[in-house]
């Protein structure tokens, strides 16, 4: 088991989630149960899956949860693009959020690549 609070990848993805919540407050009310909800869920899924994976006993299990986190990050990336194209967020907000989720995806990939294989017992 790992302590997820100390991982930079978890800290960044948690802050990204907080930023998504702040950003989506200004979305139109008709999006509350559509894009707002979906973007918040996909963003929060990233640190959630990192935390859950860290609570598992093997690197194989951790890797599986990191893969899920990576998928959620990709989903968030698209939803941010959609929000920009629908003009719910401006270009500056899009660039900031897109840059951050891209970095988080890179960090997740690097974490997965550097996990040692489970020992055979």
C-alpha positions in Angstrom: 0.0 0.0 0.0 1.2 3.5 -0.8 0.3 6.8 0.7 -1.4 8.7 -2.1 -1.5 12.1 -0.4 2.2 12.5 -0.9 2.2 11.7 -4.6 2.6 14.8 -6.9 0.4 13.1 -9.5 -2.4 12.9 -6.9 -1.9 16.4 -5.7 -2.0 17.8 -9.3 -5.1 15.7 -10.3 -6.9 16.8 -7.1 -6.2 20.4 -7.8 -7.3 19.9 -11.4 -10.6 18.5 -10.0 -11.0 21.6 -7.8 -10.4 23.8 -10.8 -13.0 21.9 -12.9 -15.6 22.5 -10.1 -14.8 26.2 -10.1 -14.8 26.4 -13.9 -18.1 24.6 -14.3 -20.0 26.8 -11.8 -20.5 29.3 -14.7 -21.8 26.7 -17.2 -25.5 27.1 -18.3 -28.0 25.6 -16.0 -29.3 23.3 -18.7 -25.9 21.6 -18.6 -26.1 20.8 -14.9 -27.0 17.2 -15.5 -25.1 16.8 -18.7 -21.7 18.4 -19.4 -21.2 19.9 -15.9 -21.9 16.6 -14.2 -19.9 14.5 -16.7 -16.8 16.8 -16.6 -16.9 16.8 -12.8 -17.2 13.1 -12.6 -14.4 12.4 -15.1 -12.1 14.9 -13.4 -12.7 13.5 -9.9 -12.3 10.0 -11.2 -8.5 10.7 -11.9 -7.4 11.3 -8.2 -10.0 8.8 -7.0 -8.6 6.0 -9.0 -5.0 6.9 -8.1 -6.0 6.8 -4.4 -7.8 3.5 -4.9 -4.9 2.0 -6.7 -2.6 3.0 -4.0 -4.7 1.2 -1.5 -4.2 -2.1 -3.4 -1.6 -4.7 -2.5 0.1 -5.2 -5.8 1.6 -3.1 -8.6 -0.5 -5.0 -11.1 -3.6 -3.7 -9.3 -2.2 -0.2 -9.0 -1.4 -0.2 -12.7 -5.0 -1.2 -13.5 -6.3 1.7 -11.5 -3.8 4.1 -13.1 -5.0 2.9 -16.5 -8.6 3.8 -15.5 -7.3 7.2 -14.2 -5.7 7.7 -17.6 -8.9 7.0 -19.4 -10.8 9.5 -17.2 -8.1 12.1 -17.9 -8.6 11.6 -21.6 -12.4 11.9 -21.1 -11.8 15.2 -19.2 -9.6 16.5 -21.9 -12.3 16.0 -24.5 -15.0 17.5 -22.3 -12.8 20.6 -21.8 -12.5 20.9 -25.6 -16.3 20.6 -26.0 -16.8 23.3 -23.3 -14.6 25.6 -25.3 -16.3 24.8 -28.6 -19.6 25.5 -27.0 -18.2 28.8 -25.7 -18.7 27.9 -22.1 -15.0 28.6 -21.3 -12.7 31.1 -23.0 -9.4 30.3 -24.8 -7.2 31.2 -21.8 -9.2 28.8 -19.5 -9.1 26.1 -22.1 -5.3 26.5 -22.6 -4.7 26.3 -18.9 -6.9 23.3 -18.2 -5.8 21.5 -21.3 -2.2 22.0 -20.5 -2.7 20.7 -17.0 -4.6 17.6 -18.0 -2.0 16.8 -20.6 0.7 17.0 -18.0 -1.3 14.8 -15.7 -1.7 12.2 -18.4 2.1 12.3 -19.0 2.7 11.8 -15.2 0.3 8.8 -15.1 2.0 7.2 -18.1 5.4 7.7 -16.5 4.2 6.3 -13.2 2.8 3.2 -15.0 6.1 2.7 -16.9 8.2 2.9 -13.7 6.2 0.5 -11.6 8.3 -2.6 -10.9 6.7 -5.9 -11.6 5.2 -7.8 -8.7 7.5 -10.3 -7.1 6.5 -14.0 -7.6 6.0 -15.7 -4.3 
